[in-house]
Amino acid sequence: MNIYFQKTNQRTFGTFPLTGDELRDAMKIAAEVGYRSFDTAQMYENEKETGDALAELGFDRDEICVTTKVHPDNFTEEAFIPSAEESLKKLQLDYVDVLLLHWPPIGEDIAPSLKLLEQAHAKGLAKNIGVSNYTAQMMRDAVKIIDTPLVTNQVEFHPLLNQDTLLAAAAETGIPLSSYCSVARGEVFKHSIFDEIGKTYGKTAGQVVLRWILQKGVSINTMSTKRANIDANFDVMDFTLSSSDMARIDAKTHTEYRIVGEDLVPWAPKWD
Ligand SMILES: NC(=O)c1ccc[n+]([C@@H]2O[C@H](COP(=O)([O-])OP(=O)(O)OC[C@H]3O[C@@H](n4cnc5c(N)ncnc54)[C@H](OP(=O)(O)O)[C@@H]3O)[C@@H](O)[C@H]2O)c1
């Protein structure tokens, strides 16, 4: 099994856009239901509060997997390593388990930031490195630019968006995908098919969606503030969708509903 899947147990609790008590409470519930993998980013401006919550939870360091992401504004020789060190300080950690490049750089020459990421790994600031929001071509280029394995490409991934091109690139390059916006920020619940399929397994619509993602070979990031949803999102390992149900859900990807695009972030590349 891929090291990122092992480290995260295929399920990571995302912290965006949580802050303050809401973040602390949600992380506490997540830990109680079994999450040991947590995802933050410099851009979320909640690394300090994530670190405080982790300290309060009091896990042994090797029990947890912590991911953070370098902001594209810090993709320079001067800023990259100091920014990663600052992230560690805020998180109260000596290293992160996974350090990602949050977005490709504007202009899309990916080589300099990948080399800086590799330096952070060599310095021991991160046990593993990866990327986020890379296109299929960037994935293919990345494996030629650096030698250190990239353990994931974290991308928007849910059943209302066709990501077959990225899945093919993942198989070709050995960089597995992980999902964000896994329930399309609630949009999936407007489609009755997930509920219908869920009834035959005794599972909720959300669990069907997440199970579909896992069975595509993609590990999941989910965020919720509600105990019932946090619990349900973690509880997706005890059933398997049939190939006909997988195919029915695959057909929904023609919806091409994309949440994170150029209108939201200036770094968004031309998507596949
Ligand atoms: N790399 C990137 O560029 C990037 C971009 C976006 C996000 N992310 C990461 O991915 C994580 C997850 O993505 P996301 O939060 O944007 O999207 P998401 O998980 O699709 O949506 C979160 C929203 O869906 C609701 N929800 C979650 N589980 C539910 C369930 N089982 N039933 C009903 N509603 C449910 C939550 O509301 P309630 O609180 O009411 O449950 C919350 O408002 C983020 O926290 C962040 O760590 C990364």
The ligand as an SDF file (V2000), in Angstrom:
LIG
                    3D

 48 52  0  0  0  0  0  0  0  0999 V2000
   -5.5440   21.4270   -1.3290 N   0  0  0  0  0  0  0  0  0  0  0  0
   -6.4930   22.3130   -1.5200 C   0  0  0  0  0  0  0  0  0  0  0  0
   -6.3810   23.2250   -2.3570 O   0  0  0  0  0  0  0  0  0  0  0  0
   -7.7580   22.2140   -0.7100 C   0  0  0  0  0  0  0  0  0  0  0  0
   -8.8890   22.9390   -1.0840 C   0  0  0  0  0  0  0  0  0  0  0  0
  -10.0330   22.8160   -0.3040 C   0  0  0  0  0  0  0  0  0  0  0  0
  -10.0400   21.9890    0.8030 C   0  0  0  0  0  0  0  0  0  0  0  0
   -8.9130   21.2960    1.1610 N   0  0  0  0  0  0  0  0  0  0  0  0
   -8.8810   20.3960    2.3620 C   0  0  0  0  0  0  0  0  0  0  0  0
   -9.8830   19.4000    2.2620 O   0  0  0  0  0  0  0  0  0  0  0  0
  -10.7440   19.4400    3.3940 C   0  0  0  0  0  0  0  0  0  0  0  0
  -12.1510   19.0250    3.0010 C   0  0  0  0  0  0  0  0  0  0  0  0
  -12.6560   19.8240    1.9450 O   0  0  0  0  0  0  0  0  0  0  0  0
  -13.8090   20.8870    2.1320 P   0  0  0  0  0  0  0  0  0  0  0  0
  -14.0280   21.0900    3.5760 O   0  0  0  0  0  0  0  0  0  0  0  0
  -13.4690   22.0420    1.3030 O   0  0  0  0  0  0  0  0  0  0  0  0
  -15.0580   20.1920    1.4540 O   0  0  0  0  0  0  0  0  0  0  0  0
  -16.0650   19.0400    1.8590 P   0  0  0  0  0  0  0  0  0  0  0  0
  -15.4610   18.0630    2.8230 O   0  0  0  0  0  0  0  0  0  0  0  0
  -16.6310   18.5480    0.5720 O   0  0  0  0  0  0  0  0  0  0  0  0
  -17.2610   19.8540    2.5600 O   0  0  0  0  0  0  0  0  0  0  0  0
  -17.2910   20.2360    3.8740 C   0  0  0  0  0  0  0  0  0  0  0  0
  -18.7200   20.6660    4.1560 C   0  0  0  0  0  0  0  0  0  0  0  0
  -19.5940   19.5570    3.9540 O   0  0  0  0  0  0  0  0  0  0  0  0
  -20.3490   19.2880    5.1320 C   0  0  0  0  0  0  0  0  0  0  0  0
  -20.2670   17.8290    5.3730 N   0  0  0  0  0  0  0  0  0  0  0  0
  -19.1530   17.1000    5.5710 C   0  0  0  0  0  0  0  0  0  0  0  0
  -19.4670   15.8100    5.7410 N   0  0  0  0  0  0  0  0  0  0  0  0
  -20.8140   15.7220    5.6510 C   0  0  0  0  0  0  0  0  0  0  0  0
  -21.7430   14.6440    5.7600 C   0  0  0  0  0  0  0  0  0  0  0  0
  -21.3300   13.4020    5.9830 N   0  0  0  0  0  0  0  0  0  0  0  0
  -23.0580   14.9320    5.6060 N   0  0  0  0  0  0  0  0  0  0  0  0
  -23.5010   16.1850    5.3910 C   0  0  0  0  0  0  0  0  0  0  0  0
  -22.6640   17.2590    5.2840 N   0  0  0  0  0  0  0  0  0  0  0  0
  -21.3360   17.0190    5.4200 C   0  0  0  0  0  0  0  0  0  0  0  0
  -19.7210   20.0710    6.2560 C   0  0  0  0  0  0  0  0  0  0  0  0
  -20.7380   20.6610    7.0300 O   0  0  0  0  0  0  0  0  0  0  0  0
  -21.0030   20.2820    8.5740 P   0  0  0  0  0  0  0  0  0  0  0  0
  -19.9260   20.9630    9.3500 O   0  0  0  0  0  0  0  0  0  0  0  0
  -22.3660   20.8560    8.7920 O   0  0  0  0  0  0  0  0  0  0  0  0
  -20.9650   18.7830    8.6720 O   0  0  0  0  0  0  0  0  0  0  0  0
  -18.9140   21.1520    5.5440 C   0  0  0  0  0  0  0  0  0  0  0  0
  -19.6570   22.3420    5.4600 O   0  0  0  0  0  0  0  0  0  0  0  0
  -10.6050   20.8880    3.9160 C   0  0  0  0  0  0  0  0  0  0  0  0
  -10.9680   20.9980    5.2570 O   0  0  0  0  0  0  0  0  0  0  0  0
   -9.1300   21.1550    3.6650 C   0  0  0  0  0  0  0  0  0  0  0  0
   -8.3480   20.5970    4.7110 O   0  0  0  0  0  0  0  0  0  0  0  0
   -7.7960   21.3890    0.3980 C   0  0  0  0  0  0  0  0  0  0  0  0
  1  2  1  0
  2  3  2  0
  2  4  1  0
  4  5  1  0
  4 48  2  0
  5  6  2  0
  6  7  1  0
  7  8  2  0
  8  9  1  0
  8 48  1  0
  9 10  1  0
  9 46  1  0
 10 11  1  0
 11 12  1  0
 11 44  1  0
 12 13  1  0
 13 14  1  0
 14 15  2  0
 14 16  1  0
 14 17  1  0
 17 18  1  0
 18 19  2  0
 18 20  1  0
 18 21  1  0
 21 22  1  0
 22 23  1  0
 23 24  1  0
 23 42  1  0
 24 25  1  0
 25 26  1  0
 25 36  1  0
 26 27  1  0
 26 35  1  0
 27 28  2  0
 28 29  1  0
 29 30  1  0
 29 35  2  0
 30 31  1  0
 30 32  2  0
 32 33  1  0
 33 34  2  0
 34 35  1  0
 36 37  1  0
 36 42  1  0
 37 38  1  0
 38 39  2  0
 38 40  1  0
 38 41  1  0
 42 43  1  0
 44 45  1  0
 44 46  1  0
 46 47  1  0
M  CHG  2   8   1  16  -1
M  END
$$$$
